Amino acid sequence: MDERSLTAARDRLLETAVQSFSADPAITGIFLGGSLPAGSADAWSDIDLRVVVTPGRHRHYVERRKEIPKQWPGFLFNEWLPGTQHCVSHFHPFGKIDIFYFDAEALAPSPWLRLPIRILHDPEGIVADLVERSQGMPFTVSDNDLDISISKGLAAAHETYRRTRRGELFYALSLLDELRQHIMQADDWLHDRTPETAVVAKFDKRGSDAVLEVLKASYGPCEADAVMAALRLLAETYRAQLMELHASFDLARPLASDLEAIDILLP
């Protein structure tokens, strides 16, 4: 695929989307998030579009979130989840646009609005005002965020072991990926990386050297011995991270239980 053609097609898709939405007076704001406004995009980057809708029309747009992109040139397919307020749409030749629909009445200042954004349509200044009022709001790591991630990471490790012993290697490999995600998240927390860092540098570039080396070494063939070896390697790294997380954050969960859970998997 030619990268210049991909970039040009993405620009046309964005222009089409903005023209389509801005024609409706119920759309009070349109802005970009992600790598495009952050300046870290390449030809393969997708479009993260945020659309602010008046309360009376918000439900209409959410209900039609799958149908709207189908009217635009080059549409291929959608991916979505029930009960959400966004839809990801794929376009020829290799474009992707992720559209979130926000209720203007419910939109409030947030540290997420401190991340790089590009305002594309803001006739009443609503988005600009929110961005201004969001300055100085810090990102915080809650005990609940840590609690969920640690439990999910331990569960992924245990389930990898279980599925491997049962001969379900394809599933076990997918669970290793889940464990890797929690190791990556822990590395970000332990190095005080905020979502602002993630926007400008993907984990391949921002991760600590030791964790990156372990992650690279943990990929192997779809064989039981290889999966178990990868699990042990990742579990050893995660064990060290768990000790650091408990030392760095005031966690309600007991360290002893977390270590006991991970040590079950280690020789």
Backbone as CSV, one residue per row, in Angstrom:
resi,resn,N_x,N_y,N_z,CA_x,CA_y,CA_z,C_x,C_y,C_z
1,MET,0.835,-1.198,0.000,0.000,0.000,0.000,0.876,1.258,0.000
2,ASP,0.517,2.214,-0.803,1.260,3.459,-0.899,0.861,4.393,0.250
3,GLU,1.832,4.812,1.049,1.529,5.589,2.249,0.969,6.972,1.928
4,ARG,1.448,7.582,0.853,0.906,8.896,0.496,-0.564,8.796,0.104
5,SER,-0.910,7.700,-0.583,-2.313,7.497,-0.963,-3.182,7.260,0.263
6,LEU,-2.641,6.531,1.245,-3.388,6.274,2.476,-3.647,7.574,3.234
7,THR,-2.632,8.412,3.323,-2.787,9.690,4.022,-3.803,10.580,3.318
8,ALA,-3.740,10.608,1.985,-4.688,11.424,1.220,-6.109,10.915,1.400
9,ALA,-6.278,9.585,1.411,-7.609,8.998,1.604,-8.135,9.311,3.000
10,ARG,-7.264,9.292,3.994,-7.681,9.624,5.366,-8.125,11.078,5.451
11,ASP,-7.395,11.959,4.788,-7.774,13.379,4.785,-9.151,13.580,4.153
12,ARG,-9.408,12.846,3.066,-10.716,12.965,2.403,-11.823,12.429,3.296
13,LEU,-11.558,11.318,3.986,-12.557,10.737,4.881,-12.880,11.703,6.019
14,LEU,-11.860,12.307,6.588,-12.085,13.268,7.671,-12.895,14.459,7.171
15,GLU,-12.573,14.950,5.993,-13.313,16.081,5.429,-14.779,15.715,5.204
16,THR,-15.010,14.501,4.701,-16.385,14.038,4.482,-17.153,13.987,5.795
17,ALA,-16.529,13.427,6.828,-17.185,13.296,8.132,-17.519,14.664,8.716
18,VAL,-16.580,15.578,8.674,-16.804,16.910,9.247,-17.908,17.638,8.496
19,GLN,-17.903,17.551,7.175,-18.952,18.200,6.382,-20.321,17.604,6.694
20,SER,-20.360,16.284,6.845,-21.627,15.604,7.125,-22.198,16.041,8.469
21,PHE,-21.374,16.038,9.502,-21.858,16.375,10.839,-22.133,17.872,11.002
22,SER,-21.259,18.708,10.499,-21.395,20.148,10.733,-22.601,20.748,10.024
23,ALA,-23.179,20.017,9.070,-24.365,20.517,8.373,-25.602,20.497,9.260
24,ASP,-25.544,19.746,10.371,-26.688,19.640,11.284,-26.495,20.616,12.445
25,PRO,-27.414,21.551,12.658,-27.290,22.504,13.778,-27.241,21.832,15.144
26,ALA,-27.702,20.567,15.218,-27.666,19.850,16.493,-26.248,19.448,16.883
27,ILE,-25.325,19.504,15.948,-23.926,19.199,16.241,-23.248,20.486,16.692
28,THR,-22.933,20.552,17.974,-22.370,21.789,18.533,-20.853,21.748,18.672
29,GLY,-20.252,20.623,18.338,-18.797,20.548,18.416,-18.266,19.312,17.725
30,ILE,-17.126,19.451,17.070,-16.417,18.327,16.464,-14.935,18.543,16.748
31,PHE,-14.277,17.510,17.296,-12.839,17.656,17.514,-12.135,16.315,17.374
32,LEU,-10.852,16.396,17.074,-10.006,15.222,16.900,-9.223,14.946,18.171
33,GLY,-9.032,13.662,18.479,-8.137,13.252,19.538,-7.100,12.294,18.971
34,GLY,-6.237,11.773,19.827,-5.290,10.758,19.394,-4.039,11.292,18.731
35,SER,-3.464,10.462,17.865,-2.146,10.758,17.302,-2.151,11.876,16.270
36,LEU,-3.276,12.106,15.593,-3.302,13.160,14.573,-3.042,14.546,15.172
37,PRO,-3.796,14.974,16.177,-3.482,16.281,16.770,-2.196,16.280,17.594
38,ALA,-1.774,15.085,18.044,-0.553,15.014,18.856,0.709,15.131,18.012
39,GLY,0.554,14.973,16.691,1.715,15.056,15.817,2.524,13.781,15.751
40,SER,1.981,12.675,16.261,2.700,11.398,16.243,2.101,10.419,15.239
41,ALA,1.234,10.901,14.359,0.554,10.027,13.402,1.476,9.646,12.253
42,ASP,1.177,8.499,11.657,1.808,8.107,10.406,0.701,7.714,9.438
43,ALA,1.061,7.138,8.307,0.062,6.811,7.290,-0.943,5.772,7.775
44,TRP,-0.575,5.023,8.807,-1.418,3.928,9.283,-2.300,4.348,10.457
45,SER,-2.166,5.561,10.911,-2.961,6.035,12.049,-4.422,6.208,11.650
46,ASP,-5.312,5.955,12.605,-6.736,6.118,12.326,-7.210,7.492,12.786
47,ILE,-8.485,7.749,12.564,-9.102,9.023,12.930,-9.909,8.822,14.203
48,ASP,-9.580,9.557,15.261,-10.366,9.540,16.501,-11.204,10.810,16.532
49,LEU,-12.474,10.678,16.166,-13.342,11.849,16.028,-14.348,11.898,17.164
50,ARG,-14.495,13.069,17.768,-15.464,13.278,18.844,-16.516,14.259,18.356
51,VAL,-17.774,13.867,18.485,-18.889,14.675,17.995,-19.776,15.047,19.181
52,VAL,-19.976,16.340,19.399,-20.801,16.835,20.506,-22.190,17.156,19.964
53,VAL,-23.218,16.548,20.589,-24.587,16.639,20.080,-25.506,17.233,21.150
54,THR,-26.471,18.037,20.728,-27.449,18.583,21.672,-28.212,17.443,22.334
55,PRO,-28.662,17.633,23.589,-29.348,16.556,24.310,-30.524,15.956,23.542
56,GLY,-31.276,16.789,22.852,-32.454,16.295,22.153,-32.159,15.406,20.964
57,ARG,-30.939,15.497,20.424,-30.585,14.704,19.242,-29.519,13.654,19.531
58,HIS,-29.013,13.634,20.753,-27.928,12.705,21.067,-28.349,11.250,20.862
59,ARG,-29.500,10.885,21.381,-29.964,9.505,21.244,-30.122,9.127,19.775
60,HIS,-30.615,10.055,18.972,-30.786,9.809,17.535,-29.452,9.426,16.898
61,TYR,-28.402,10.157,17.218,-27.099,9.874,16.620,-26.508,8.567,17.135
62,VAL,-26.676,8.305,18.407,-26.156,7.048,18.963,-26.862,5.856,18.321
63,GLU,-28.167,5.961,18.158,-28.922,4.860,17.555,-28.552,4.650,16.089
64,ARG,-28.120,5.710,15.415,-27.775,5.620,13.998,-26.258,5.581,13.767
65,ARG,-25.506,5.298,14.816,-24.051,5.377,14.700,-23.482,4.390,13.680
66,LYS,-24.188,3.270,13.435,-23.718,2.309,12.432,-24.134,2.699,11.022
67,GLU,-25.230,3.434,10.906,-25.765,3.772,9.583,-25.094,5.001,8.975
68,ILE,-24.705,5.950,9.809,-24.152,7.211,9.301,-22.931,6.989,8.409
69,PRO,-21.919,6.216,8.834,-20.731,6.052,7.982,-21.012,5.300,6.680
70,LYS,-22.080,4.523,6.650,-22.398,3.770,5.438,-22.731,4.687,4.262
71,GLN,-23.057,5.938,4.547,-23.416,6.886,3.489,-22.179,7.536,2.862
72,TRP,-21.014,7.296,3.412,-19.809,7.975,2.942,-19.050,7.105,1.943
73,PRO,-18.364,7.703,0.977,-17.638,6.936,-0.048,-16.570,6.027,0.556
74,GLY,-16.483,4.807,0.034,-15.438,3.880,0.436,-15.748,3.032,1.642
75,PHE,-16.985,3.107,2.166,-17.327,2.336,3.373,-17.149,0.838,3.131
76,LEU,-16.558,0.146,4.126,-16.375,-1.303,4.053,-17.176,-2.035,5.129
77,PHE,-16.916,-1.728,6.396,-17.643,-2.414,7.475,-17.495,-1.642,8.775
78,ASN,-18.381,-1.966,9.738,-18.358,-1.384,11.082,-17.926,-2.416,12.108
79,GLU,-17.415,-1.932,13.218,-17.260,-2.763,14.424,-17.798,-1.943,15.592
80,TRP,-18.569,-2.598,16.458,-19.250,-1.874,17.529,-19.617,-2.841,18.648
81,LEU,-20.034,-2.272,19.760,-20.542,-3.048,20.885,-21.900,-2.493,21.286
82,PRO,-22.835,-3.357,21.667,-24.146,-2.879,22.118,-23.998,-2.000,23.358
83,GLY,-24.849,-0.995,23.451,-24.874,-0.151,24.634,-23.792,0.911,24.703
84,THR,-23.000,1.051,23.650,-21.945,2.065,23.645,-22.380,3.288,22.845
85,GLN,-21.584,4.346,22.938,-21.899,5.587,22.236,-20.883,5.875,21.133
86,HIS,-20.248,4.836,20.631,-19.290,5.040,19.551,-19.342,3.875,18.575
87,CYS,-18.746,4.097,17.422,-18.675,3.062,16.391,-17.371,3.248,15.626
88,VAL,-16.717,2.142,15.321,-15.498,2.164,14.514,-15.861,1.703,13.110
89,SER,-15.506,2.502,12.117,-15.857,2.187,10.727,-14.595,2.110,9.878
90,HIS,-14.581,1.140,8.975,-13.423,0.904,8.113,-13.758,1.281,6.676
91,PHE,-12.772,1.876,6.005,-12.981,2.404,4.661,-11.857,1.993,3.712
92,HIS,-12.203,1.941,2.430,-11.218,1.720,1.380,-10.325,2.960,1.273
93,PRO,-8.997,2.816,1.073,-8.270,1.569,0.861,-7.843,0.882,2.159
94,PHE,-7.608,1.638,3.228,-7.243,1.015,4.501,-7.457,2.012,5.632
95,GLY,-8.581,2.716,5.571,-8.861,3.747,6.555,-9.726,3.258,7.697
96,LYS,-9.616,3.950,8.826,-10.435,3.616,9.993,-10.771,4.896,10.731
97,ILE,-12.034,5.039,11.097,-12.472,6.211,11.854,-13.288,5.745,13.053
98,ASP,-12.918,6.226,14.218,-13.584,5.884,15.478,-14.351,7.126,15.920
99,ILE,-15.682,7.046,15.915,-16.507,8.218,16.202,-17.226,8.044,17.537
100,PHE,-16.973,8.971,18.471,-17.661,9.013,19.756,-18.694,10.134,19.717
101,TYR,-19.875,9.849,20.251,-20.944,10.849,20.297,-21.157,11.278,21.744
102,PHE,-20.902,12.541,22.042,-21.046,13.075,23.390,-22.305,13.925,23.501
103,ASP,-23.025,13.751,24.601,-24.164,14.603,24.927,-23.616,15.934,25.442
104,ALA,-23.955,17.024,24.765,-23.414,18.334,25.133,-23.720,18.689,26.583
105,GLU,-24.868,18.248,27.077,-25.276,18.578,28.443,-24.456,17.818,29.476
106,ALA,-23.988,16.629,29.096,-23.248,15.788,30.041,-21.740,16.008,29.970
107,LEU,-21.279,16.682,28.942,-19.843,16.892,28.769,-19.319,17.860,29.826
108,ALA,-18.240,17.470,30.500,-17.694,18.272,31.602,-16.177,18.334,31.491
109,PRO,-15.549,19.298,32.160,-14.087,19.363,32.150,-13.479,18.045,32.623
110,SER,-12.373,17.660,32.012,-11.748,16.377,32.305,-10.267,16.452,31.960
111,PRO,-9.427,15.707,32.696,-8.006,15.692,32.319,-7.787,15.146,30.918
112,TRP,-8.738,14.339,30.423,-8.608,13.808,29.060,-8.659,14.921,28.026
113,LEU,-9.296,16.037,28.388,-9.352,17.165,27.457,-8.076,18.005,27.506
114,ARG,-7.130,17.594,28.353,-5.802,18.218,28.326,-4.907,17.567,27.278
115,LEU,-5.301,16.387,26.812,-4.523,15.718,25.778,-4.638,16.509,24.479
116,PRO,-3.683,16.336,23.576,-3.745,17.084,22.319,-5.053,16.829,21.571
117,ILE,-5.745,17.904,21.219,-6.948,17.799,20.404,-6.893,18.876,19.324
118,ARG,-7.685,18.676,18.290,-7.809,19.675,17.233,-9.289,19.963,17.041
119,ILE,-9.692,21.175,17.319,-11.100,21.555,17.185,-11.408,21.835,15.718
120,LEU,-12.417,21.141,15.191,-12.778,21.261,13.776,-14.083,22.017,13.552
121,HIS,-14.917,22.049,14.583,-16.223,22.719,14.468,-16.670,23.062,15.880
122,ASP,-16.822,24.353,16.147,-17.157,24.793,17.504,-17.863,26.144,17.440
123,PRO,-19.050,26.189,16.809,-19.709,27.470,16.537,-20.039,28.284,17.783
124,GLU,-20.267,27.618,18.917,-20.624,28.338,20.139,-19.477,28.386,21.144
125,GLY,-18.326,27.846,20.773,-17.170,27.862,21.666,-17.254,26.887,22.817
126,ILE,-18.144,25.896,22.724,-18.335,24.940,23.824,-17.076,24.117,24.064
127,VAL,-16.501,23.589,22.990,-15.325,22.728,23.135,-14.134,23.534,23.646
128,ALA,-13.914,24.706,23.080,-12.790,25.541,23.515,-12.903,25.892,24.997
129,ASP,-14.115,26.161,25.461,-14.329,26.487,26.872,-14.018,25.291,27.764
130,LEU,-14.447,24.097,27.336,-14.172,22.888,28.117,-12.678,22.614,28.196
131,VAL,-12.001,22.799,27.084,-10.556,22.581,27.064,-9.868,23.541,28.030
132,GLU,-10.277,24.789,28.018,-9.675,25.786,28.906,-9.916,25.435,30.369
133,ARG,-11.133,24.989,30.688,-11.457,24.662,32.084,-10.844,23.339,32.533
134,SER,-10.319,22.567,31.585,-9.702,21.281,31.916,-8.214,21.409,32.221
135,GLN,-7.637,22.550,31.887,-6.209,22.738,32.120,-5.896,22.652,33.618
136,GLY,-4.843,21.927,33.928,-4.435,21.791,35.324,-5.087,20.626,36.044
137,MET,-6.077,19.976,35.421,-6.700,18.814,36.062,-5.764,17.612,35.908
138,PRO,-5.323,17.016,37.007,-4.332,15.934,36.915,-4.967,14.571,36.636
139,PHE,-4.190,13.709,35.996,-4.572,12.301,35.894,-4.198,11.622,37.208
140,THR,-5.078,10.802,37.727,-4.795,10.080,38.966,-5.013,8.590,38.750
141,VAL,-4.262,7.792,39.490,-4.420,6.337,39.453,-5.184,5.937,40.704
142,SER,-6.362,5.395,40.531,-7.188,5.029,41.682,-6.849,3.623,42.167
143,ASP,-7.165,3.383,43.429,-6.986,2.045,43.991,-7.801,1.032,43.206
144,ASN,-8.967,1.452,42.733,-9.825,0.552,41.969,-9.183,0.173,40.637
145,ASP,-8.539,1.144,39.970,-7.841,0.845,38.713,-6.770,-0.215,38.928
146,LEU,-5.981,-0.029,39.961,-4.914,-0.975,40.273,-5.477,-2.333,40.668
147,ASP,-6.512,-2.317,41.489,-7.131,-3.547,41.974,-7.643,-4.395,40.812
148,ILE,-8.346,-3.755,39.888,-8.897,-4.469,38.730,-7.781,-5.045,37.872
149,SER,-6.771,-4.226,37.571,-5.700,-4.676,36.693,-4.922,-5.841,37.298
150,ILE,-4.604,-5.754,38.582,-3.854,-6.835,39.225,-4.657,-8.131,39.213
151,SER,-5.928,-8.049,39.556,-6.761,-9.258,39.558,-6.880,-9.851,38.159
152,LYS,-7.053,-8.981,37.164,-7.150,-9.458,35.783,-5.828,-10.069,35.316
153,GLY,-4.718,-9.447,35.712,-3.416,-9.982,35.333,-3.165,-11.350,35.945
154,LEU,-3.467,-11.483,37.234,-3.303,-12.781,37.894,-4.231,-13.827,37.286
155,ALA,-5.461,-13.423,36.982,-6.419,-14.358,36.387,-5.944,-14.823,35.016
156,ALA,-5.390,-13.911,34.221,-4.885,-14.282,32.897,-3.733,-15.273,33.022
157,ALA,-2.866,-15.055,34.006,-1.742,-15.964,34.218,-2.232,-17.352,34.634
158,HIS,-3.150,-17.397,35.580,-3.688,-18.683,36.032,-4.412,-19.409,34.901
159,GLU,-5.207,-18.657,34.142,-5.989,-19.295,33.081,-5.086,-19.772,31.944
160,THR,-3.976,-19.080,31.710,-3.009,-19.560,30.714,-2.490,-20.932,31.114
161,TYR,-2.127,-21.071,32.379,-1.632,-22.355,32.884,-2.698,-23.433,32.736
162,ARG,-3.911,-23.105,33.164,-5.007,-24.072,33.121,-5.290,-24.532,31.691
163,ARG,-5.407,-23.586,30.770,-5.749,-23.927,29.387,-4.619,-24.683,28.697
164,THR,-3.395,-24.368,29.059,-2.267,-25.101,28.475,-2.281,-26.547,28.926
165,ARG,-2.528,-26.771,30.208,-2.592,-28.142,30.717,-3.749,-28.918,30.106
166,ARG,-4.787,-28.220,29.682,-5.936,-28.874,29.051,-5.757,-29.009,27.540
167,GLY,-4.636,-28.541,27.025,-4.373,-28.656,25.596,-5.044,-27.597,24.745
168,GLU,-5.555,-26.535,25.372,-6.224,-25.457,24.621,-5.202,-24.354,24.330
169,LEU,-4.296,-24.649,23.412,-3.144,-23.778,23.212,-3.489,-22.459,22.533
170,PHE,-4.444,-22.477,21.594,-4.814,-21.219,20.937,-5.370,-20.226,21.965
171,TYR,-6.214,-20.736,22.841,-6.785,-19.875,23.880,-5.699,-19.428,24.851
172,ALA,-4.791,-20.340,25.184,-3.708,-20.009,26.108,-2.842,-18.877,25.557
173,LEU,-2.589,-18.901,24.255,-1.783,-17.843,23.646,-2.486,-16.489,23.729
174,SER,-3.802,-16.495,23.562,-4.542,-15.228,23.669,-4.501,-14.702,25.104
175,LEU,-4.482,-15.599,26.074,-4.407,-15.193,27.477,-3.030,-14.629,27.825
176,LEU,-1.993,-15.150,27.180,-0.666,-14.571,27.373,-0.650,-13.114,26.928
177,ASP,-1.350,-12.830,25.833,-1.442,-11.442,25.369,-2.121,-10.558,26.412
178,GLU,-3.154,-11.110,27.063,-3.841,-10.337,28.104,-2.895,-10.048,29.265
179,LEU,-2.107,-11.039,29.657,-1.129,-10.839,30.731,-0.103,-9.783,30.326
180,ARG,0.332,-9.820,29.082,1.290,-8.808,28.605,0.710,-7.404,28.740
181,GLN,-0.577,-7.248,28.443,-1.208,-5.932,28.551,-1.150,-5.401,29.981
182,HIS,-1.360,-6.275,30.954,-1.326,-5.833,32.352,0.109,-5.561,32.813
183,ILE,1.059,-6.269,32.259,2.465,-5.974,32.545,2.837,-4.607,31.972
184,MET,2.363,-4.315,30.775,2.609,-3.008,30.158,1.961,-1.890,30.972
185,GLN,0.732,-2.136,31.440,0.048,-1.134,32.256,0.804,-0.889,33.559
186,ALA,1.268,-1.965,34.187,2.023,-1.823,35.434,3.312,-1.034,35.198
187,ASP,3.968,-1.277,34.076,5.197,-0.548,33.758,4.922,0.950,33.627
188,ASP,3.809,1.299,32.993,3.434,2.715,32.881,3.192,3.327,34.256
189,TRP,2.448,2.618,35.100,2.160,3.143,36.437,3.441,3.333,37.245
190,LEU,4.326,2.346,37.177,5.543,2.396,37.984,6.517,3.473,37.518
191,HIS,6.346,3.931,36.281,7.228,4.977,35.755,6.486,6.298,35.573
192,ASP,5.339,6.414,36.245,4.577,7.676,36.261,4.241,8.178,34.863
193,ARG,3.933,7.247,33.961,3.542,7.660,32.610,2.040,7.895,32.575
194,THR,1.644,9.049,32.087,0.230,9.404,31.991,-0.270,9.118,30.580
195,PRO,-1.581,9.203,30.357,-2.100,9.063,28.991,-1.477,10.044,28.005
196,GLU,-0.974,11.171,28.508,-0.297,12.129,27.628,0.932,11.494,26.993
197,THR,1.643,10.674,27.767,2.820,9.985,27.245,2.423,8.975,26.188
198,ALA,1.324,8.254,26.434,0.884,7.212,25.510,0.482,7.774,24.159
199,VAL,-0.004,9.011,24.135,-0.431,9.613,22.872,0.756,9.866,21.954
200,VAL,1.867,10.285,22.522,3.013,10.664,21.692,4.010,9.529,21.496
201,ALA,3.937,8.471,22.295,4.881,7.363,22.153,4.200,6.047,22.502
202,LYS,4.114,5.144,21.539,3.535,3.834,21.790,4.456,3.036,22.711
203,PHE,3.932,1.941,23.272,4.681,1.226,24.302,6.023,0.722,23.778
204,ASP,6.083,0.380,22.495,7.346,-0.076,21.907,8.454,0.954,22.101
205,LYS,8.069,2.226,22.220,9.043,3.307,22.366,9.179,3.797,23.806
206,ARG,8.102,3.700,24.592,8.139,4.286,25.931,8.398,3.267,27.034
207,GLY,8.208,1.977,26.759,8.359,0.960,27.790,9.785,0.877,28.318
208,SER,9.936,0.418,29.560,11.273,0.263,30.130,12.005,-0.864,29.410
209,ASP,13.327,-0.749,29.319,14.123,-1.706,28.545,13.925,-3.139,29.030
210,ALA,13.922,-3.336,30.352,13.811,-4.691,30.895,12.482,-5.334,30.522
211,VAL,11.404,-4.572,30.629,10.080,-5.111,30.295,9.971,-5.377,28.799
212,LEU,10.488,-4.489,27.981,10.445,-4.702,26.533,11.185,-5.978,26.144
213,GLU,12.328,-6.227,26.769,13.094,-7.437,26.460,12.324,-8.695,26.851
214,VAL,11.683,-8.655,28.016,10.894,-9.809,28.462,9.718,-10.053,27.527
215,LEU,9.030,-8.987,27.144,7.890,-9.136,26.242,8.321,-9.745,24.920
216,LYS,9.421,-9.270,24.362,9.904,-9.813,23.088,10.261,-11.289,23.219
217,ALA,10.899,-11.641,24.331,11.339,-13.024,24.530,10.188,-13.972,24.826
218,SER,9.010,-13.435,25.146,7.885,-14.289,25.560,7.069,-14.821,24.385
219,TYR,7.436,-14.448,23.169,6.704,-14.956,22.004,7.390,-16.212,21.481
220,GLY,6.589,-17.238,21.226,7.146,-18.495,20.749,6.117,-19.296,19.984
221,PRO,6.437,-20.533,19.648,5.514,-21.369,18.867,4.309,-21.827,19.678
222,CYS,3.323,-22.327,18.975,2.098,-22.827,19.611,2.322,-24.260,20.084
223,GLU,3.161,-24.380,21.096,3.490,-25.672,21.690,3.414,-25.532,23.206
224,ALA,2.971,-26.573,23.861,2.727,-26.499,25.303,3.970,-26.070,26.078
225,ASP,5.117,-26.670,25.781,6.335,-26.327,26.517,6.710,-24.864,26.310
226,ALA,6.523,-24.371,25.085,6.862,-22.979,24.782,5.922,-22.020,25.506
227,VAL,4.640,-22.373,25.572,3.672,-21.524,26.266,3.991,-21.470,27.758
228,MET,4.327,-22.620,28.331,4.642,-22.648,29.763,5.925,-21.871,30.063
229,ALA,6.898,-21.953,29.170,8.141,-21.202,29.362,7.871,-19.700,29.298
230,ALA,7.027,-19.296,28.354,6.665,-17.880,28.239,5.913,-17.415,29.476
231,LEU,5.019,-18.253,29.974,4.251,-17.904,31.168,5.175,-17.703,32.363
232,ARG,6.143,-18.594,32.537,7.078,-18.450,33.661,7.871,-17.147,33.544
233,LEU,8.317,-16.839,32.336,9.082,-15.612,32.118,8.254,-14.373,32.465
234,LEU,7.020,-14.343,31.974,6.143,-13.202,32.239,5.745,-13.139,33.711
235,ALA,5.494,-14.307,34.311,5.083,-14.345,35.718,6.193,-13.827,36.629
236,GLU,7.448,-14.141,36.309,8.565,-13.635,37.110,8.625,-12.106,37.055
237,THR,8.420,-11.569,35.861,8.412,-10.110,35.705,7.235,-9.494,36.446
238,TYR,6.070,-10.124,36.318,4.874,-9.585,36.960,5.000,-9.648,38.477
239,ARG,5.654,-10.681,38.989,5.853,-10.791,40.438,6.653,-9.591,40.959
240,ALA,7.721,-9.259,40.248,8.530,-8.107,40.651,7.718,-6.816,40.567
241,GLN,6.889,-6.708,39.536,6.044,-5.519,39.406,5.032,-5.426,40.540
242,LEU,4.464,-6.557,40.929,3.487,-6.553,42.022,4.112,-6.019,43.309
243,MET,5.330,-6.429,43.578,6.008,-5.944,44.783,6.231,-4.430,44.702
244,GLU,6.601,-3.948,43.522,6.805,-2.502,43.349,5.495,-1.731,43.444
245,LEU,4.428,-2.281,42.871,3.132,-1.602,42.934,2.660,-1.465,44.375
246,HIS,2.825,-2.529,45.152,2.414,-2.473,46.562,3.280,-1.489,47.349
247,ALA,4.548,-1.345,46.946,5.432,-0.406,47.635,5.160,1.043,47.233
248,SER,4.669,1.231,46.004,4.482,2.589,45.476,3.090,3.150,45.721
249,PHE,2.106,2.267,45.871,0.721,2.711,46.029,0.134,2.122,47.309
250,ASP,-0.802,2.833,47.881,-1.450,2.391,49.120,-2.620,1.481,48.759
251,LEU,-2.313,0.212,48.523,-3.321,-0.744,48.072,-3.989,-1.435,49.253
252,ALA,-5.294,-1.628,49.132,-6.036,-2.312,50.188,-5.803,-3.816,50.134
253,ARG,-5.563,-4.344,48.940,-5.379,-5.792,48.799,-4.030,-6.197,49.414
254,PRO,-3.948,-7.380,50.031,-2.711,-7.800,50.693,-1.657,-8.284,49.699
255,LEU,-0.436,-7.835,49.874,0.672,-8.270,49.026,0.877,-9.777,49.129
256,ALA,0.741,-10.321,50.337,0.991,-11.749,50.540,0.092,-12.604,49.654
257,SER,-1.158,-12.213,49.511,-2.086,-12.982,48.676,-1.694,-12.906,47.208
258,ASP,-1.276,-11.716,46.754,-0.870,-11.575,45.359,0.370,-12.404,45.058
259,LEU,1.327,-12.398,45.976,2.540,-13.187,45.766,2.241,-14.678,45.812
260,GLU,1.360,-15.076,46.704,0.976,-16.490,46.766,0.323,-16.919,45.459
261,ALA,-0.502,-16.039,44.900,-1.195,-16.361,43.652,-0.218,-16.521,42.496
262,ILE,0.782,-15.661,42.415,1.734,-15.742,41.304,2.739,-16.863,41.523
263,ASP,3.079,-17.139,42.793,4.073,-18.172,43.082,3.568,-19.573,42.757
264,ILE,2.265,-19.750,42.705,1.702,-21.043,42.302,2.216,-21.444,40.928
265,LEU,2.486,-20.452,40.080,2.872,-20.710,38.693,4.375,-20.836,38.505
266,LEU,5.142,-20.515,39.542,6.595,-20.513,39.412,7.192,-21.744,40.082
267,PRO,8.243,-22.290,39.488,8.861,-23.495,40.072,9.547,-23.189,41.392
